[in-house]
Amino acid sequence: MVGFLGKIKDTLKEITYGMALHSQVTGILKTRMYIEHLFTLMVLGDMLGFPVLPPYYSLRLLPYAIPNVQKWKHRFYRERDFTDIIYG
């Protein structure tokens, strides 16, 4: 009986989260992703021909950007469609 009530409680918790918070959480995560990609573009933009920061500051920030380089390159070079803008 306790297991059944626990499942009901978890289900109600997930339903409440989905109705109240899911859209805000996904919006916040999407904003965080865009800010991280902008940071990576600022630091590593020289690779693509966008010198945003002087090399000294880029080298100082480089250790923070290294873990995201592969994801950033994949996202930057990906072909885009107008549906990506609408549904992305």
JOJOJO-V593258 format. One record per residue. N is the residue number from 1. SS is DSSP state (helix for helix, strand for strand, loop for the rest). OMEGA is omega in whole degrees, -180 to 180 (none if undefined). Layout:
n = (N | N)
ss = (SS | SS)
omega = (OMEGA | OMEGA)
This chain:
n = (1 | 2 | 3 | 4 | 5 | 6 | 7 | 8 | 9 | 10 | 11 | 12 | 13 | 14 | 15 | 16 | 17 | 18 | 19 | 20 | 21 | 22 | 23 | 24 | 25 | 26 | 27 | 28 | 29 | 30 | 31 | 32 | 33 | 34 | 35 | 36 | 37 | 38 | 39 | 40 | 41 | 42 | 43 | 44 | 45 | 46 | 47 | 48 | 49 | 50 | 51 | 52 | 53 | 54 | 55 | 56 | 57 | 58 | 59 | 60 | 61 | 62 | 63 | 64 | 65 | 66 | 67 | 68 | 69 | 70 | 71 | 72 | 73 | 74 | 75 | 76 | 77 | 78 | 79 | 80 | 81 | 82 | 83 | 84 | 85 | 86 | 87 | 88)
ss = (loop | helix | helix | helix | helix | helix | helix | helix | helix | helix | helix | helix | helix | helix | helix | helix | helix | helix | helix | helix | loop | helix | helix | helix | helix | helix | helix | helix | helix | helix | helix | helix | helix | helix | helix | helix | helix | helix | helix | helix | helix | helix | helix | helix | helix | helix | helix | loop | loop | loop | loop | loop | loop | loop | helix | helix | helix | helix | helix | helix | helix | helix | helix | helix | helix | helix | helix | helix | helix | helix | helix | helix | helix | helix | helix | helix | helix | loop | loop | loop | loop | helix | helix | helix | helix | helix | helix | loop)
omega = (-179 | 179 | 179 | 179 | 177 | 178 | 178 | 179 | 179 | 179 | 178 | 178 | 180 | 178 | 179 | 178 | -178 | -179 | -170 | -167 | -171 | -178 | 178 | -179 | 179 | 176 | 179 | 179 | 178 | 177 | 178 | 179 | -180 | 179 | 177 | 179 | 176 | 177 | -180 | 177 | 179 | -176 | -174 | -178 | 178 | 179 | -178 | -180 | 177 | -180 | -178 | 180 | 172 | -175 | -179 | -179 | 177 | 179 | 178 | -179 | -176 | -180 | 180 | -176 | -175 | -178 | -175 | -173 | -177 | 179 | -178 | 179 | -180 | -179 | -177 | -177 | -178 | 175 | -178 | 179 | 180 | 177 | 175 | 179 | -178 | -174 | -175 | none)
